[in-house]
Amino acid sequence: MTHSPPEAGARLMQQLRAAFILEGTTYTAWCRAQGIDPSLVRQAVYGTWGGPKGRAVRAQVIRAAGLRGAA
């Protein structure tokens, strides 16, 4: 399991939230539409849920937000 520095996770969360707003939705709305608890996605982004499923969720949200090179 890998943990990213808290600053990196916080910055990525800001980028994700902004990207979803620019797309006309929100981070929370996207999470709910995917059937994923927003707190679990946040854990994946911050690296505290860093196992295979957490990494997959992190990659999924990054792709959905359209962020390139953020993984």
Phi and psi restraints in degrees (range 20) as a CNS / XPLOR table:
assign (resid 1 and name C) (resid 2 and name N)
       (resid 2 and name CA) (resid 2 and name C) 1.0 -113.5 20.0 2
assign (resid 2 and name N) (resid 2 and name CA)
       (resid 2 and name C) (resid 3 and name N) 1.0 143.5 20.0 2
assign (resid 2 and name C) (resid 3 and name N)
       (resid 3 and name CA) (resid 3 and name C) 1.0 -116.5 20.0 2
assign (resid 3 and name N) (resid 3 and name CA)
       (resid 3 and name C) (resid 4 and name N) 1.0 130.9 20.0 2
assign (resid 3 and name C) (resid 4 and name N)
       (resid 4 and name CA) (resid 4 and name C) 1.0 -89.5 20.0 2
assign (resid 4 and name N) (resid 4 and name CA)
       (resid 4 and name C) (resid 5 and name N) 1.0 155.7 20.0 2
assign (resid 4 and name C) (resid 5 and name N)
       (resid 5 and name CA) (resid 5 and name C) 1.0 -58.3 20.0 2
assign (resid 5 and name N) (resid 5 and name CA)
       (resid 5 and name C) (resid 6 and name N) 1.0 145.0 20.0 2
assign (resid 5 and name C) (resid 6 and name N)
       (resid 6 and name CA) (resid 6 and name C) 1.0 -55.4 20.0 2
assign (resid 6 and name N) (resid 6 and name CA)
       (resid 6 and name C) (resid 7 and name N) 1.0 -34.6 20.0 2
assign (resid 6 and name C) (resid 7 and name N)
       (resid 7 and name CA) (resid 7 and name C) 1.0 -64.1 20.0 2
assign (resid 7 and name N) (resid 7 and name CA)
       (resid 7 and name C) (resid 8 and name N) 1.0 -38.4 20.0 2
assign (resid 7 and name C) (resid 8 and name N)
       (resid 8 and name CA) (resid 8 and name C) 1.0 -65.6 20.0 2
assign (resid 8 and name N) (resid 8 and name CA)
       (resid 8 and name C) (resid 9 and name N) 1.0 -41.8 20.0 2
assign (resid 8 and name C) (resid 9 and name N)
       (resid 9 and name CA) (resid 9 and name C) 1.0 -65.4 20.0 2
assign (resid 9 and name N) (resid 9 and name CA)
       (resid 9 and name C) (resid 10 and name N) 1.0 -41.3 20.0 2
assign (resid 9 and name C) (resid 10 and name N)
       (resid 10 and name CA) (resid 10 and name C) 1.0 -64.8 20.0 2
assign (resid 10 and name N) (resid 10 and name CA)
       (resid 10 and name C) (resid 11 and name N) 1.0 -42.2 20.0 2
assign (resid 10 and name C) (resid 11 and name N)
       (resid 11 and name CA) (resid 11 and name C) 1.0 -64.7 20.0 2
assign (resid 11 and name N) (resid 11 and name CA)
       (resid 11 and name C) (resid 12 and name N) 1.0 -43.2 20.0 2
assign (resid 11 and name C) (resid 12 and name N)
       (resid 12 and name CA) (resid 12 and name C) 1.0 -63.3 20.0 2
assign (resid 12 and name N) (resid 12 and name CA)
       (resid 12 and name C) (resid 13 and name N) 1.0 -40.3 20.0 2
assign (resid 12 and name C) (resid 13 and name N)
       (resid 13 and name CA) (resid 13 and name C) 1.0 -61.0 20.0 2
assign (resid 13 and name N) (resid 13 and name CA)
       (resid 13 and name C) (resid 14 and name N) 1.0 -41.8 20.0 2
assign (resid 13 and name C) (resid 14 and name N)
       (resid 14 and name CA) (resid 14 and name C) 1.0 -61.5 20.0 2
assign (resid 14 and name N) (resid 14 and name CA)
       (resid 14 and name C) (resid 15 and name N) 1.0 -43.0 20.0 2
assign (resid 14 and name C) (resid 15 and name N)
       (resid 15 and name CA) (resid 15 and name C) 1.0 -65.2 20.0 2
assign (resid 15 and name N) (resid 15 and name CA)
       (resid 15 and name C) (resid 16 and name N) 1.0 -41.0 20.0 2
assign (resid 15 and name C) (resid 16 and name N)
       (resid 16 and name CA) (resid 16 and name C) 1.0 -63.0 20.0 2
assign (resid 16 and name N) (resid 16 and name CA)
       (resid 16 and name C) (resid 17 and name N) 1.0 -48.8 20.0 2
assign (resid 16 and name C) (resid 17 and name N)
       (resid 17 and name CA) (resid 17 and name C) 1.0 -58.5 20.0 2
assign (resid 17 and name N) (resid 17 and name CA)
       (resid 17 and name C) (resid 18 and name N) 1.0 -45.9 20.0 2
assign (resid 17 and name C) (resid 18 and name N)
       (resid 18 and name CA) (resid 18 and name C) 1.0 -63.0 20.0 2
assign (resid 18 and name N) (resid 18 and name CA)
       (resid 18 and name C) (resid 19 and name N) 1.0 -42.7 20.0 2
assign (resid 18 and name C) (resid 19 and name N)
       (resid 19 and name CA) (resid 19 and name C) 1.0 -62.5 20.0 2
assign (resid 19 and name N) (resid 19 and name CA)
       (resid 19 and name C) (resid 20 and name N) 1.0 -42.2 20.0 2
assign (resid 19 and name C) (resid 20 and name N)
       (resid 20 and name CA) (resid 20 and name C) 1.0 -67.1 20.0 2
assign (resid 20 and name N) (resid 20 and name CA)
       (resid 20 and name C) (resid 21 and name N) 1.0 -38.4 20.0 2
assign (resid 20 and name C) (resid 21 and name N)
       (resid 21 and name CA) (resid 21 and name C) 1.0 -63.3 20.0 2
assign (resid 21 and name N) (resid 21 and name CA)
       (resid 21 and name C) (resid 22 and name N) 1.0 -41.7 20.0 2
assign (resid 21 and name C) (resid 22 and name N)
       (resid 22 and name CA) (resid 22 and name C) 1.0 -63.0 20.0 2
assign (resid 22 and name N) (resid 22 and name CA)
       (resid 22 and name C) (resid 23 and name N) 1.0 -25.8 20.0 2
assign (resid 22 and name C) (resid 23 and name N)
       (resid 23 and name CA) (resid 23 and name C) 1.0 -87.2 20.0 2
assign (resid 23 and name N) (resid 23 and name CA)
       (resid 23 and name C) (resid 24 and name N) 1.0 0.3 20.0 2
assign (resid 23 and name C) (resid 24 and name N)
       (resid 24 and name CA) (resid 24 and name C) 1.0 87.5 20.0 2
assign (resid 24 and name N) (resid 24 and name CA)
       (resid 24 and name C) (resid 25 and name N) 1.0 18.2 20.0 2
assign (resid 24 and name C) (resid 25 and name N)
       (resid 25 and name CA) (resid 25 and name C) 1.0 -137.5 20.0 2
assign (resid 25 and name N) (resid 25 and name CA)
       (resid 25 and name C) (resid 26 and name N) 1.0 -167.3 20.0 2
assign (resid 25 and name C) (resid 26 and name N)
       (resid 26 and name CA) (resid 26 and name C) 1.0 -130.8 20.0 2
assign (resid 26 and name N) (resid 26 and name CA)
       (resid 26 and name C) (resid 27 and name N) 1.0 162.6 20.0 2
assign (resid 26 and name C) (resid 27 and name N)
       (resid 27 and name CA) (resid 27 and name C) 1.0 -57.0 20.0 2
assign (resid 27 and name N) (resid 27 and name CA)
       (resid 27 and name C) (resid 28 and name N) 1.0 -48.0 20.0 2
assign (resid 27 and name C) (resid 28 and name N)
       (resid 28 and name CA) (resid 28 and name C) 1.0 -63.9 20.0 2
assign (resid 28 and name N) (resid 28 and name CA)
       (resid 28 and name C) (resid 29 and name N) 1.0 -42.1 20.0 2
assign (resid 28 and name C) (resid 29 and name N)
       (resid 29 and name CA) (resid 29 and name C) 1.0 -62.5 20.0 2
assign (resid 29 and name N) (resid 29 and name CA)
       (resid 29 and name C) (resid 30 and name N) 1.0 -41.2 20.0 2
assign (resid 29 and name C) (resid 30 and name N)
       (resid 30 and name CA) (resid 30 and name C) 1.0 -62.3 20.0 2
assign (resid 30 and name N) (resid 30 and name CA)
       (resid 30 and name C) (resid 31 and name N) 1.0 -46.4 20.0 2
assign (resid 30 and name C) (resid 31 and name N)
       (resid 31 and name CA) (resid 31 and name C) 1.0 -57.4 20.0 2
assign (resid 31 and name N) (resid 31 and name CA)
       (resid 31 and name C) (resid 32 and name N) 1.0 -48.0 20.0 2
assign (resid 31 and name C) (resid 32 and name N)
       (resid 32 and name CA) (resid 32 and name C) 1.0 -64.2 20.0 2
assign (resid 32 and name N) (resid 32 and name CA)
       (resid 32 and name C) (resid 33 and name N) 1.0 -38.3 20.0 2
assign (resid 32 and name C) (resid 33 and name N)
       (resid 33 and name CA) (resid 33 and name C) 1.0 -63.9 20.0 2
assign (resid 33 and name N) (resid 33 and name CA)
       (resid 33 and name C) (resid 34 and name N) 1.0 -29.5 20.0 2
assign (resid 33 and name C) (resid 34 and name N)
       (resid 34 and name CA) (resid 34 and name C) 1.0 -86.5 20.0 2
assign (resid 34 and name N) (resid 34 and name CA)
       (resid 34 and name C) (resid 35 and name N) 1.0 -7.8 20.0 2
assign (resid 34 and name C) (resid 35 and name N)
       (resid 35 and name CA) (resid 35 and name C) 1.0 75.4 20.0 2
assign (resid 35 and name N) (resid 35 and name CA)
       (resid 35 and name C) (resid 36 and name N) 1.0 26.9 20.0 2
assign (resid 35 and name C) (resid 36 and name N)
       (resid 36 and name CA) (resid 36 and name C) 1.0 -116.5 20.0 2
assign (resid 36 and name N) (resid 36 and name CA)
       (resid 36 and name C) (resid 37 and name N) 1.0 131.8 20.0 2
assign (resid 36 and name C) (resid 37 and name N)
       (resid 37 and name CA) (resid 37 and name C) 1.0 -62.6 20.0 2
assign (resid 37 and name N) (resid 37 and name CA)
       (resid 37 and name C) (resid 38 and name N) 1.0 127.2 20.0 2
assign (resid 37 and name C) (resid 38 and name N)
       (resid 38 and name CA) (resid 38 and name C) 1.0 -55.7 20.0 2
assign (resid 38 and name N) (resid 38 and name CA)
       (resid 38 and name C) (resid 39 and name N) 1.0 -31.6 20.0 2
assign (resid 38 and name C) (resid 39 and name N)
       (resid 39 and name CA) (resid 39 and name C) 1.0 -68.7 20.0 2
assign (resid 39 and name N) (resid 39 and name CA)
       (resid 39 and name C) (resid 40 and name N) 1.0 -31.2 20.0 2
assign (resid 39 and name C) (resid 40 and name N)
       (resid 40 and name CA) (resid 40 and name C) 1.0 -69.5 20.0 2
assign (resid 40 and name N) (resid 40 and name CA)
       (resid 40 and name C) (resid 41 and name N) 1.0 -39.6 20.0 2
assign (resid 40 and name C) (resid 41 and name N)
       (resid 41 and name CA) (resid 41 and name C) 1.0 -64.2 20.0 2
assign (resid 41 and name N) (resid 41 and name CA)
       (resid 41 and name C) (resid 42 and name N) 1.0 -42.4 20.0 2
assign (resid 41 and name C) (resid 42 and name N)
       (resid 42 and name CA) (resid 42 and name C) 1.0 -59.8 20.0 2
assign (resid 42 and name N) (resid 42 and name CA)
       (resid 42 and name C) (resid 43 and name N) 1.0 -42.1 20.0 2
assign (resid 42 and name C) (resid 43 and name N)
       (resid 43 and name CA) (resid 43 and name C) 1.0 -62.0 20.0 2
assign (resid 43 and name N) (resid 43 and name CA)
       (resid 43 and name C) (resid 44 and name N) 1.0 -39.5 20.0 2
assign (resid 43 and name C) (resid 44 and name N)
       (resid 44 and name CA) (resid 44 and name C) 1.0 -65.9 20.0 2
assign (resid 44 and name N) (resid 44 and name CA)
       (resid 44 and name C) (resid 45 and name N) 1.0 -41.0 20.0 2
assign (resid 44 and name C) (resid 45 and name N)
       (resid 45 and name CA) (resid 45 and name C) 1.0 -66.0 20.0 2
assign (resid 45 and name N) (resid 45 and name CA)
       (resid 45 and name C) (resid 46 and name N) 1.0 -41.7 20.0 2
assign (resid 45 and name C) (resid 46 and name N)
       (resid 46 and name CA) (resid 46 and name C) 1.0 -77.3 20.0 2
assign (resid 46 and name N) (resid 46 and name CA)
       (resid 46 and name C) (resid 47 and name N) 1.0 -12.2 20.0 2
assign (resid 46 and name C) (resid 47 and name N)
       (resid 47 and name CA) (resid 47 and name C) 1.0 89.9 20.0 2
assign (resid 47 and name N) (resid 47 and name CA)
       (resid 47 and name C) (resid 48 and name N) 1.0 4.8 20.0 2
assign (resid 47 and name C) (resid 48 and name N)
       (resid 48 and name CA) (resid 48 and name C) 1.0 -80.3 20.0 2
assign (resid 48 and name N) (resid 48 and name CA)
       (resid 48 and name C) (resid 49 and name N) 1.0 -19.6 20.0 2
assign (resid 48 and name C) (resid 49 and name N)
       (resid 49 and name CA) (resid 49 and name C) 1.0 -110.8 20.0 2
assign (resid 49 and name N) (resid 49 and name CA)
       (resid 49 and name C) (resid 50 and name N) 1.0 80.4 20.0 2
assign (resid 49 and name C) (resid 50 and name N)
       (resid 50 and name CA) (resid 50 and name C) 1.0 -106.0 20.0 2
assign (resid 50 and name N) (resid 50 and name CA)
       (resid 50 and name C) (resid 51 and name N) 1.0 12.6 20.0 2
assign (resid 50 and name C) (resid 51 and name N)
       (resid 51 and name CA) (resid 51 and name C) 1.0 -76.4 20.0 2
assign (resid 51 and name N) (resid 51 and name CA)
       (resid 51 and name C) (resid 52 and name N) 1.0 -173.4 20.0 2
assign (resid 51 and name C) (resid 52 and name N)
       (resid 52 and name CA) (resid 52 and name C) 1.0 -57.0 20.0 2
assign (resid 52 and name N) (resid 52 and name CA)
       (resid 52 and name C) (resid 53 and name N) 1.0 -42.5 20.0 2
assign (resid 52 and name C) (resid 53 and name N)
       (resid 53 and name CA) (resid 53 and name C) 1.0 -68.9 20.0 2
assign (resid 53 and name N) (resid 53 and name CA)
       (resid 53 and name C) (resid 54 and name N) 1.0 -40.8 20.0 2
assign (resid 53 and name C) (resid 54 and name N)
       (resid 54 and name CA) (resid 54 and name C) 1.0 -62.9 20.0 2
assign (resid 54 and name N) (resid 54 and name CA)
       (resid 54 and name C) (resid 55 and name N) 1.0 -42.4 20.0 2
assign (resid 54 and name C) (resid 55 and name N)
       (resid 55 and name CA) (resid 55 and name C) 1.0 -64.6 20.0 2
assign (resid 55 and name N) (resid 55 and name CA)
       (resid 55 and name C) (resid 56 and name N) 1.0 -36.7 20.0 2
assign (resid 55 and name C) (resid 56 and name N)
       (resid 56 and name CA) (resid 56 and name C) 1.0 -66.3 20.0 2
assign (resid 56 and name N) (resid 56 and name CA)
       (resid 56 and name C) (resid 57 and name N) 1.0 -41.5 20.0 2
assign (resid 56 and name C) (resid 57 and name N)
       (resid 57 and name CA) (resid 57 and name C) 1.0 -65.7 20.0 2
assign (resid 57 and name N) (resid 57 and name CA)
       (resid 57 and name C) (resid 58 and name N) 1.0 -41.7 20.0 2
assign (resid 57 and name C) (resid 58 and name N)
       (resid 58 and name CA) (resid 58 and name C) 1.0 -58.7 20.0 2
assign (resid 58 and name N) (resid 58 and name CA)
       (resid 58 and name C) (resid 59 and name N) 1.0 -47.3 20.0 2
assign (resid 58 and name C) (resid 59 and name N)
       (resid 59 and name CA) (resid 59 and name C) 1.0 -62.7 20.0 2
assign (resid 59 and name N) (resid 59 and name CA)
       (resid 59 and name C) (resid 60 and name N) 1.0 -39.2 20.0 2
assign (resid 59 and name C) (resid 60 and name N)
       (resid 60 and name CA) (resid 60 and name C) 1.0 -63.2 20.0 2
assign (resid 60 and name N) (resid 60 and name CA)
       (resid 60 and name C) (resid 61 and name N) 1.0 -46.1 20.0 2
assign (resid 60 and name C) (resid 61 and name N)
       (resid 61 and name CA) (resid 61 and name C) 1.0 -69.5 20.0 2
assign (resid 61 and name N) (resid 61 and name CA)
       (resid 61 and name C) (resid 62 and name N) 1.0 -36.1 20.0 2
assign (resid 61 and name C) (resid 62 and name N)
       (resid 62 and name CA) (resid 62 and name C) 1.0 -64.2 20.0 2
assign (resid 62 and name N) (resid 62 and name CA)
       (resid 62 and name C) (resid 63 and name N) 1.0 -43.9 20.0 2
assign (resid 62 and name C) (resid 63 and name N)
       (resid 63 and name CA) (resid 63 and name C) 1.0 -62.5 20.0 2
assign (resid 63 and name N) (resid 63 and name CA)
       (resid 63 and name C) (resid 64 and name N) 1.0 -45.3 20.0 2
assign (resid 63 and name C) (resid 64 and name N)
       (resid 64 and name CA) (resid 64 and name C) 1.0 -63.2 20.0 2
assign (resid 64 and name N) (resid 64 and name CA)
       (resid 64 and name C) (resid 65 and name N) 1.0 -33.6 20.0 2
assign (resid 64 and name C) (resid 65 and name N)
       (resid 65 and name CA) (resid 65 and name C) 1.0 -79.6 20.0 2
assign (resid 65 and name N) (resid 65 and name CA)
       (resid 65 and name C) (resid 66 and name N) 1.0 -12.7 20.0 2
assign (resid 65 and name C) (resid 66 and name N)
       (resid 66 and name CA) (resid 66 and name C) 1.0 78.7 20.0 2
assign (resid 66 and name N) (resid 66 and name CA)
       (resid 66 and name C) (resid 67 and name N) 1.0 21.7 20.0 2
assign (resid 66 and name C) (resid 67 and name N)
       (resid 67 and name CA) (resid 67 and name C) 1.0 -86.2 20.0 2
assign (resid 67 and name N) (resid 67 and name CA)
       (resid 67 and name C) (resid 68 and name N) 1.0 124.4 20.0 2
assign (resid 67 and name C) (resid 68 and name N)
       (resid 68 and name CA) (resid 68 and name C) 1.0 -99.1 20.0 2
assign (resid 68 and name N) (resid 68 and name CA)
       (resid 68 and name C) (resid 69 and name N) 1.0 137.7 20.0 2
assign (resid 68 and name C) (resid 69 and name N)
       (resid 69 and name CA) (resid 69 and name C) 1.0 72.4 20.0 2
assign (resid 69 and name N) (resid 69 and name CA)
       (resid 69 and name C) (resid 70 and name N) 1.0 12.9 20.0 2
assign (resid 69 and name C) (resid 70 and name N)
       (resid 70 and name CA) (resid 70 and name C) 1.0 -90.4 20.0 2
assign (resid 70 and name N) (resid 70 and name CA)
       (resid 70 and name C) (resid 71 and name N) 1.0 -14.3 20.0 2
